[in-house]
Amino acid sequence: MNWRENRIESALNGTNPMVLSKMKSGFAVIGDTQFLPGYCVLLPNKEVFSLNDLTIDERSQFLTDMSLVGDAIMNVCQPLRINYDILGNTDAFLHAHIFPRYEWEKEERRKGPVWLYDSSNWYDEAKQFNEDKHGKLKEELANDLNHVYGK
């Protein structure tokens, strides 16, 4: 199985190369695209349709872990702020997008949701995660997250 076919299962079985850290609620992964450097996603421990399918304790842990990923991005990338997004409209399983927002973004872009950026940013090969280009960033994010969990 290609890890992209089931990102949660591949994280669980250790074949998802984007995993930064095992969290209490799931897995922090670096985003496929890095047009906003440090973009990450939080995947849950189990595939569910939405946040509402988790118990209250599981929801609390997922949202706490989402904020810890945001802390790591703040520490490593020094953005202005972090945007958190849980949608599930395209990929119909729970996952949280964690986007750094930067001073260097055009003001009209910075003030709006990331999804208003040109769609080419999601598919342009030059903006895709590349170990040579983004490996150090991935390592720094992983180190920050693992420090939080005492790993």
C-alpha positions in Angstrom: 0.0 0.0 0.0 1.2 3.5 -0.8 1.3 5.5 2.4 -0.8 8.3 0.8 -3.7 5.9 0.3 -4.3 5.7 4.1 -2.2 8.2 6.0 -3.5 7.1 9.4 -2.8 3.4 8.8 0.6 4.1 7.4 1.4 6.3 10.4 0.3 3.5 12.7 2.4 0.9 10.9 5.5 3.1 10.6 5.5 3.6 6.8 4.3 7.2 6.6 7.5 9.2 5.9 5.9 12.5 6.9 5.4 11.7 10.6 7.2 14.1 12.9 6.1 12.7 16.2 3.7 10.3 17.8 1.3 12.4 20.0 -1.1 11.1 22.6 -4.1 11.5 20.2 -2.4 10.6 17.0 0.5 11.7 14.7 1.9 15.1 13.8 3.0 15.1 10.2 4.6 17.7 8.0 2.4 18.9 5.2 2.7 17.7 1.7 3.1 21.3 0.5 5.3 23.8 2.1 4.4 27.1 0.5 3.9 28.2 4.1 7.0 26.7 5.7 6.1 24.6 8.7 2.6 23.7 7.6 1.6 20.5 9.5 -1.3 18.2 9.9 -2.5 16.2 13.0 -3.9 12.8 12.2 -5.8 10.9 14.9 -4.9 7.5 16.3 -8.0 6.0 14.7 -9.9 6.8 11.6 -13.2 8.6 12.4 -15.4 10.8 10.4 -15.3 13.9 12.6 -14.2 15.3 15.9 -17.7 14.6 17.2 -17.0 10.8 16.8 -14.4 10.9 19.6 -15.2 10.8 23.3 -14.9 14.0 25.2 -11.5 13.0 26.6 -10.3 12.0 23.1 -11.5 15.3 21.7 -9.7 17.3 24.4 -6.5 15.4 23.8 -6.8 15.9 20.0 -7.3 19.6 20.4 -4.5 19.9 22.9 -2.1 18.1 20.6 -3.2 20.3 17.8 -2.2 23.3 19.8 1.2 21.6 20.7 1.9 21.2 17.0 1.2 24.9 16.7 3.6 25.6 19.6 6.3 23.7 17.7 5.7 25.6 14.5 5.9 28.9 16.5 9.1 27.9 18.1 10.8 26.7 14.9 9.4 29.0 12.2 8.6 32.2 14.1 5.4 33.0 12.2 3.1 35.9 13.2 0.4 33.5 14.2 -1.0 30.0 13.7 -4.3 29.1 11.9 -6.0 25.9 12.9 -8.5 24.3 10.5 -10.6 21.1 10.8 -12.7 20.6 7.7 -13.0 17.1 6.3 -14.7 18.2 3.1 -12.3 16.7 0.7 -10.7 14.0 2.9 -13.7 12.7 4.8 -11.8 11.7 8.0 -10.8 13.7 11.0 -7.5 15.6 10.6 -6.4 19.1 11.6 -4.5 21.5 9.4 -2.0 23.7 11.3 -0.9 26.7 9.2 1.8 29.2 10.1 1.0 32.7 8.8 3.9 35.1 8.0 4.6 38.8 7.8 6.0 38.3 4.3 2.6 37.1 2.9 0.7 39.7 1.0 -1.7 41.4 3.4 -4.8 40.3 1.5 -3.6 36.7 1.7 -2.5 36.9 5.3 -5.9 38.2 6.4 -7.9 35.5 4.7 -8.0 31.7 5.0 -5.2 29.8 3.4 -7.7 28.1 1.1 -8.0 31.4 -0.8 -4.4 31.0 -2.1 -4.2 29.9 -5.7 -4.8 26.1 -5.9 -1.5 25.6 -7.7 0.2 26.0 -4.3 -1.2 22.6 -3.3 0.2 20.8 -6.4 3.1 22.8 -7.7 6.1 20.5 -7.6 8.4 23.3 -6.4 6.2 23.8 -3.3 5.9 20.2 -2.4 7.7 18.8 0.6 11.2 17.7 -0.4 13.6 16.0 2.0 16.6 17.9 0.5 14.8 21.3 0.8 12.7 20.7 3.9 14.5 18.0 5.8 16.1 20.3 8.4 12.7 22.0 9.0 11.1 18.5 9.5 13.9 17.5 11.9 13.6 20.7 14.0 9.8 20.4 14.2 10.2 16.7 15.2 12.8 17.6 17.9 10.5 20.3 19.3 7.5 18.0 19.5 9.5 15.1 20.9 10.9 17.4 23.6 7.3 18.1 24.7 6.7 14.4 25.1 10.1 13.7 26.7 11.3 11.6 23.9 
